[in-house]
Amino acid sequence: MSKQRLQQVADTMQRIIGEVIQYEVKDPRVGFATVTGVEVSADLQRARVRVSIMGDAAQQAETLAGLEHAKGFIRKRVAEEMRHMRFIPELQIIHDTSLDYSMRIQEVLREVEEQRKANPPKLDEEA
């Protein structure tokens, strides 16, 4: 299958899964989760669903458990929306920590900037 077609399938799945998680999954364990990406295998048998989850470690673990439990429901909803596909990939939900990492980098940069403003570098007047 062409890369363009695989990307179209992945993009469509990302949109559908995001909507299902946000509006249809009723599991109380599922907190604020955002689908950040979907990677579909070349044979369309597997799809890695990357999910960014807000909250502390315990909330993230509970949300992942809730999403794992709802995986069959999510896959069924994807199948209903993507009727043109013969096979619907098996979903593998992966916690995407890249957002947490980038937020931590921004926090460190903000701290460095505050320190720089509080203690500006002194210019050497003799030079």
mmCIF file of the C-alpha atoms, coordinates in Angstrom:
data_MODEL
# 
_entry.id   MODEL 
# 
loop_
_atom_site.group_PDB 
_atom_site.id 
_atom_site.type_symbol 
_atom_site.label_atom_id 
_atom_site.label_alt_id 
_atom_site.label_comp_id 
_atom_site.label_asym_id 
_atom_site.label_entity_id 
_atom_site.label_seq_id 
_atom_site.pdbx_PDB_ins_code 
_atom_site.Cartn_x 
_atom_site.Cartn_y 
_atom_site.Cartn_z 
_atom_site.occupancy 
_atom_site.B_iso_or_equiv 
_atom_site.pdbx_formal_charge 
_atom_site.auth_seq_id 
_atom_site.auth_comp_id 
_atom_site.auth_asym_id 
_atom_site.auth_atom_id 
_atom_site.pdbx_PDB_model_num 
ATOM 1   C CA . MET A 1 1   ? 0.000   0.000  0.000  1.00 0.00 ? 1   MET A CA 1 
ATOM 2   C CA . SER A 1 2   ? 1.308   3.468  -0.804 1.00 0.00 ? 2   SER A CA 1 
ATOM 3   C CA . LYS A 1 3   ? 2.676   5.700  1.930  1.00 0.00 ? 3   LYS A CA 1 
ATOM 4   C CA . GLN A 1 4   ? 0.139   8.367  1.029  1.00 0.00 ? 4   GLN A CA 1 
ATOM 5   C CA . ARG A 1 5   ? -2.756  5.927  1.501  1.00 0.00 ? 5   ARG A CA 1 
ATOM 6   C CA . LEU A 1 6   ? -1.327  4.686  4.817  1.00 0.00 ? 6   LEU A CA 1 
ATOM 7   C CA . GLN A 1 7   ? -1.036  8.284  5.999  1.00 0.00 ? 7   GLN A CA 1 
ATOM 8   C CA . GLN A 1 8   ? -4.635  8.990  4.980  1.00 0.00 ? 8   GLN A CA 1 
ATOM 9   C CA . VAL A 1 9   ? -5.824  5.943  6.928  1.00 0.00 ? 9   VAL A CA 1 
ATOM 10  C CA . ALA A 1 10  ? -3.744  6.984  9.953  1.00 0.00 ? 10  ALA A CA 1 
ATOM 11  C CA . ASP A 1 11  ? -5.044  10.565 9.842  1.00 0.00 ? 11  ASP A CA 1 
ATOM 12  C CA . THR A 1 12  ? -8.651  9.409  9.579  1.00 0.00 ? 12  THR A CA 1 
ATOM 13  C CA . MET A 1 13  ? -8.175  6.961  12.435 1.00 0.00 ? 13  MET A CA 1 
ATOM 14  C CA . GLN A 1 14  ? -6.583  9.674  14.572 1.00 0.00 ? 14  GLN A CA 1 
ATOM 15  C CA . ARG A 1 15  ? -9.577  11.953 14.059 1.00 0.00 ? 15  ARG A CA 1 
ATOM 16  C CA . ILE A 1 16  ? -12.111 9.213  14.771 1.00 0.00 ? 16  ILE A CA 1 
ATOM 17  C CA . ILE A 1 17  ? -10.305 7.830  17.829 1.00 0.00 ? 17  ILE A CA 1 
ATOM 18  C CA . GLY A 1 18  ? -9.869  11.334 19.246 1.00 0.00 ? 18  GLY A CA 1 
ATOM 19  C CA . GLU A 1 19  ? -13.587 12.024 18.927 1.00 0.00 ? 19  GLU A CA 1 
ATOM 20  C CA . VAL A 1 20  ? -14.526 8.648  20.407 1.00 0.00 ? 20  VAL A CA 1 
ATOM 21  C CA . ILE A 1 21  ? -12.254 9.156  23.422 1.00 0.00 ? 21  ILE A CA 1 
ATOM 22  C CA . GLN A 1 22  ? -13.456 12.696 23.974 1.00 0.00 ? 22  GLN A CA 1 
ATOM 23  C CA . TYR A 1 23  ? -17.196 12.195 23.491 1.00 0.00 ? 23  TYR A CA 1 
ATOM 24  C CA . GLU A 1 24  ? -18.144 8.521  23.689 1.00 0.00 ? 24  GLU A CA 1 
ATOM 25  C CA . VAL A 1 25  ? -15.921 6.634  26.141 1.00 0.00 ? 25  VAL A CA 1 
ATOM 26  C CA . LYS A 1 26  ? -17.823 6.661  29.425 1.00 0.00 ? 26  LYS A CA 1 
ATOM 27  C CA . ASP A 1 27  ? -15.176 4.963  31.599 1.00 0.00 ? 27  ASP A CA 1 
ATOM 28  C CA . PRO A 1 28  ? -14.635 7.216  34.654 1.00 0.00 ? 28  PRO A CA 1 
ATOM 29  C CA . ARG A 1 29  ? -10.948 6.282  34.702 1.00 0.00 ? 29  ARG A CA 1 
ATOM 30  C CA . VAL A 1 30  ? -10.377 8.018  31.379 1.00 0.00 ? 30  VAL A CA 1 
ATOM 31  C CA . GLY A 1 31  ? -9.324  11.574 32.133 1.00 0.00 ? 31  GLY A CA 1 
ATOM 32  C CA . PHE A 1 32  ? -8.140  14.242 29.736 1.00 0.00 ? 32  PHE A CA 1 
ATOM 33  C CA . ALA A 1 33  ? -6.426  12.372 26.895 1.00 0.00 ? 33  ALA A CA 1 
ATOM 34  C CA . THR A 1 34  ? -5.470  13.612 23.434 1.00 0.00 ? 34  THR A CA 1 
ATOM 35  C CA . VAL A 1 35  ? -4.545  11.424 20.472 1.00 0.00 ? 35  VAL A CA 1 
ATOM 36  C CA . THR A 1 36  ? -1.246  12.829 19.235 1.00 0.00 ? 36  THR A CA 1 
ATOM 37  C CA . GLY A 1 37  ? -0.653  10.391 16.403 1.00 0.00 ? 37  GLY A CA 1 
ATOM 38  C CA . VAL A 1 38  ? -1.503  7.085  14.775 1.00 0.00 ? 38  VAL A CA 1 
ATOM 39  C CA . GLU A 1 39  ? 0.977   4.867  12.920 1.00 0.00 ? 39  GLU A CA 1 
ATOM 40  C CA . VAL A 1 40  ? -0.494  2.116  10.776 1.00 0.00 ? 40  VAL A CA 1 
ATOM 41  C CA . SER A 1 41  ? 1.513   -0.940 9.710  1.00 0.00 ? 41  SER A CA 1 
ATOM 42  C CA . ALA A 1 42  ? 1.950   -1.521 5.967  1.00 0.00 ? 42  ALA A CA 1 
ATOM 43  C CA . ASP A 1 43  ? -0.396  -4.531 6.043  1.00 0.00 ? 43  ASP A CA 1 
ATOM 44  C CA . LEU A 1 44  ? -3.057  -2.590 8.026  1.00 0.00 ? 44  LEU A CA 1 
ATOM 45  C CA . GLN A 1 45  ? -3.061  -5.241 10.741 1.00 0.00 ? 45  GLN A CA 1 
ATOM 46  C CA . ARG A 1 46  ? -1.802  -3.002 13.575 1.00 0.00 ? 46  ARG A CA 1 
ATOM 47  C CA . ALA A 1 47  ? -2.092  0.633  14.522 1.00 0.00 ? 47  ALA A CA 1 
ATOM 48  C CA . ARG A 1 48  ? -0.072  2.359  17.235 1.00 0.00 ? 48  ARG A CA 1 
ATOM 49  C CA . VAL A 1 49  ? -2.187  5.051  18.835 1.00 0.00 ? 49  VAL A CA 1 
ATOM 50  C CA . ARG A 1 50  ? -0.099  7.636  20.683 1.00 0.00 ? 50  ARG A CA 1 
ATOM 51  C CA . VAL A 1 51  ? -2.001  9.334  23.492 1.00 0.00 ? 51  VAL A CA 1 
ATOM 52  C CA . SER A 1 52  ? -0.924  12.311 25.585 1.00 0.00 ? 52  SER A CA 1 
ATOM 53  C CA . ILE A 1 53  ? -2.491  12.273 29.051 1.00 0.00 ? 53  ILE A CA 1 
ATOM 54  C CA . MET A 1 54  ? -2.744  15.182 31.466 1.00 0.00 ? 54  MET A CA 1 
ATOM 55  C CA . GLY A 1 55  ? -2.403  14.644 35.205 1.00 0.00 ? 55  GLY A CA 1 
ATOM 56  C CA . ASP A 1 56  ? -0.018  13.055 37.666 1.00 0.00 ? 56  ASP A CA 1 
ATOM 57  C CA . ALA A 1 57  ? 1.434   9.560  37.276 1.00 0.00 ? 57  ALA A CA 1 
ATOM 58  C CA . ALA A 1 58  ? -1.496  7.867  39.035 1.00 0.00 ? 58  ALA A CA 1 
ATOM 59  C CA . GLN A 1 59  ? -4.079  9.651  36.858 1.00 0.00 ? 59  GLN A CA 1 
ATOM 60  C CA . GLN A 1 60  ? -2.094  8.794  33.730 1.00 0.00 ? 60  GLN A CA 1 
ATOM 61  C CA . ALA A 1 61  ? -1.927  5.112  34.723 1.00 0.00 ? 61  ALA A CA 1 
ATOM 62  C CA . GLU A 1 62  ? -5.680  5.031  35.387 1.00 0.00 ? 62  GLU A CA 1 
ATOM 63  C CA . THR A 1 63  ? -6.438  6.706  32.075 1.00 0.00 ? 63  THR A CA 1 
ATOM 64  C CA . LEU A 1 64  ? -4.238  4.206  30.229 1.00 0.00 ? 64  LEU A CA 1 
ATOM 65  C CA . ALA A 1 65  ? -6.009  1.330  31.998 1.00 0.00 ? 65  ALA A CA 1 
ATOM 66  C CA . GLY A 1 66  ? -9.376  2.810  31.028 1.00 0.00 ? 66  GLY A CA 1 
ATOM 67  C CA . LEU A 1 67  ? -8.299  3.217  27.411 1.00 0.00 ? 67  LEU A CA 1 
ATOM 68  C CA . GLU A 1 68  ? -6.997  -0.370 27.315 1.00 0.00 ? 68  GLU A CA 1 
ATOM 69  C CA . HIS A 1 69  ? -10.365 -1.532 28.642 1.00 0.00 ? 69  HIS A CA 1 
ATOM 70  C CA . ALA A 1 70  ? -12.214 0.545  26.007 1.00 0.00 ? 70  ALA A CA 1 
ATOM 71  C CA . LYS A 1 71  ? -9.980  -0.579 23.128 1.00 0.00 ? 71  LYS A CA 1 
ATOM 72  C CA . GLY A 1 72  ? -12.597 -2.948 21.696 1.00 0.00 ? 72  GLY A CA 1 
ATOM 73  C CA . PHE A 1 73  ? -15.283 -0.269 21.765 1.00 0.00 ? 73  PHE A CA 1 
ATOM 74  C CA . ILE A 1 74  ? -12.935 2.239  20.119 1.00 0.00 ? 74  ILE A CA 1 
ATOM 75  C CA . ARG A 1 75  ? -12.009 -0.256 17.394 1.00 0.00 ? 75  ARG A CA 1 
ATOM 76  C CA . LYS A 1 76  ? -15.692 -1.014 16.774 1.00 0.00 ? 76  LYS A CA 1 
ATOM 77  C CA . ARG A 1 77  ? -16.445 2.706  16.368 1.00 0.00 ? 77  ARG A CA 1 
ATOM 78  C CA . VAL A 1 78  ? -13.503 3.054  13.942 1.00 0.00 ? 78  VAL A CA 1 
ATOM 79  C CA . ALA A 1 79  ? -14.911 0.136  11.925 1.00 0.00 ? 79  ALA A CA 1 
ATOM 80  C CA . GLU A 1 80  ? -18.332 1.798  11.793 1.00 0.00 ? 80  GLU A CA 1 
ATOM 81  C CA . GLU A 1 81  ? -16.842 5.068  10.541 1.00 0.00 ? 81  GLU A CA 1 
ATOM 82  C CA . MET A 1 82  ? -14.418 3.469  8.068  1.00 0.00 ? 82  MET A CA 1 
ATOM 83  C CA . ARG A 1 83  ? -16.847 1.100  6.336  1.00 0.00 ? 83  ARG A CA 1 
ATOM 84  C CA . HIS A 1 84  ? -14.787 1.084  3.136  1.00 0.00 ? 84  HIS A CA 1 
ATOM 85  C CA . MET A 1 85  ? -11.934 -0.827 4.793  1.00 0.00 ? 85  MET A CA 1 
ATOM 86  C CA . ARG A 1 86  ? -11.854 -4.608 4.708  1.00 0.00 ? 86  ARG A CA 1 
ATOM 87  C CA . PHE A 1 87  ? -9.802  -4.903 7.902  1.00 0.00 ? 87  PHE A CA 1 
ATOM 88  C CA . ILE A 1 88  ? -9.627  -2.583 10.892 1.00 0.00 ? 88  ILE A CA 1 
ATOM 89  C CA . PRO A 1 89  ? -6.199  -2.606 12.519 1.00 0.00 ? 89  PRO A CA 1 
ATOM 90  C CA . GLU A 1 90  ? -5.689  -3.988 16.012 1.00 0.00 ? 90  GLU A CA 1 
ATOM 91  C CA . LEU A 1 91  ? -5.086  -0.993 18.287 1.00 0.00 ? 91  LEU A CA 1 
ATOM 92  C CA . GLN A 1 92  ? -2.025  -0.617 20.477 1.00 0.00 ? 92  GLN A CA 1 
ATOM 93  C CA . ILE A 1 93  ? -2.323  2.348  22.827 1.00 0.00 ? 93  ILE A CA 1 
ATOM 94  C CA . ILE A 1 94  ? 0.962   4.010  23.752 1.00 0.00 ? 94  ILE A CA 1 
ATOM 95  C CA . HIS A 1 95  ? 1.456   6.794  26.284 1.00 0.00 ? 95  HIS A CA 1 
ATOM 96  C CA . ASP A 1 96  ? 3.086   9.706  24.450 1.00 0.00 ? 96  ASP A CA 1 
ATOM 97  C CA . THR A 1 97  ? 5.359   11.550 26.868 1.00 0.00 ? 97  THR A CA 1 
ATOM 98  C CA . SER A 1 98  ? 6.762   14.005 24.324 1.00 0.00 ? 98  SER A CA 1 
ATOM 99  C CA . LEU A 1 99  ? 4.325   16.706 25.485 1.00 0.00 ? 99  LEU A CA 1 
ATOM 100 C CA . ASP A 1 100 ? 5.477   16.279 29.097 1.00 0.00 ? 100 ASP A CA 1 
ATOM 101 C CA . TYR A 1 101 ? 9.087   16.476 27.927 1.00 0.00 ? 101 TYR A CA 1 
ATOM 102 C CA . SER A 1 102 ? 8.535   19.655 25.910 1.00 0.00 ? 102 SER A CA 1 
ATOM 103 C CA . MET A 1 103 ? 6.634   21.269 28.798 1.00 0.00 ? 103 MET A CA 1 
ATOM 104 C CA . ARG A 1 104 ? 9.572   20.491 31.112 1.00 0.00 ? 104 ARG A CA 1 
ATOM 105 C CA . ILE A 1 105 ? 12.012  22.047 28.619 1.00 0.00 ? 105 ILE A CA 1 
ATOM 106 C CA . GLN A 1 106 ? 9.859   25.190 28.426 1.00 0.00 ? 106 GLN A CA 1 
ATOM 107 C CA . GLU A 1 107 ? 9.777   25.359 32.221 1.00 0.00 ? 107 GLU A CA 1 
ATOM 108 C CA . VAL A 1 108 ? 13.579  25.129 32.444 1.00 0.00 ? 108 VAL A CA 1 
ATOM 109 C CA . LEU A 1 109 ? 14.011  27.776 29.748 1.00 0.00 ? 109 LEU A CA 1 
ATOM 110 C CA . ARG A 1 110 ? 11.574  30.063 31.574 1.00 0.00 ? 110 ARG A CA 1 
ATOM 111 C CA . GLU A 1 111 ? 13.577  29.626 34.803 1.00 0.00 ? 111 GLU A CA 1 
ATOM 112 C CA . VAL A 1 112 ? 16.831  30.435 32.990 1.00 0.00 ? 112 VAL A CA 1 
ATOM 113 C CA . GLU A 1 113 ? 15.267  33.560 31.483 1.00 0.00 ? 113 GLU A CA 1 
ATOM 114 C CA . GLU A 1 114 ? 14.017  34.699 34.908 1.00 0.00 ? 114 GLU A CA 1 
ATOM 115 C CA . GLN A 1 115 ? 17.476  34.197 36.378 1.00 0.00 ? 115 GLN A CA 1 
ATOM 116 C CA . ARG A 1 116 ? 19.007  36.133 33.494 1.00 0.00 ? 116 ARG A CA 1 
ATOM 117 C CA . LYS A 1 117 ? 16.607  39.044 34.087 1.00 0.00 ? 117 LYS A CA 1 
ATOM 118 C CA . ALA A 1 118 ? 17.271  38.998 37.831 1.00 0.00 ? 118 ALA A CA 1 
ATOM 119 C CA . ASN A 1 119 ? 21.062  38.891 37.347 1.00 0.00 ? 119 ASN A CA 1 
ATOM 120 C CA . PRO A 1 120 ? 21.896  40.518 34.017 1.00 0.00 ? 120 PRO A CA 1 
ATOM 121 C CA . PRO A 1 121 ? 25.424  39.890 32.744 1.00 0.00 ? 121 PRO A CA 1 
ATOM 122 C CA . LYS A 1 122 ? 27.797  42.763 33.488 1.00 0.00 ? 122 LYS A CA 1 
ATOM 123 C CA . LEU A 1 123 ? 29.577  44.251 30.534 1.00 0.00 ? 123 LEU A CA 1 
ATOM 124 C CA . ASP A 1 124 ? 33.264  44.847 30.927 1.00 0.00 ? 124 ASP A CA 1 
ATOM 125 C CA . GLU A 1 125 ? 33.787  48.620 30.561 1.00 0.00 ? 125 GLU A CA 1 
ATOM 126 C CA . GLU A 1 126 ? 37.523  48.351 29.881 1.00 0.00 ? 126 GLU A CA 1 
ATOM 127 C CA . ALA A 1 127 ? 37.184  46.349 26.692 1.00 0.00 ? 127 ALA A CA 1 
# 
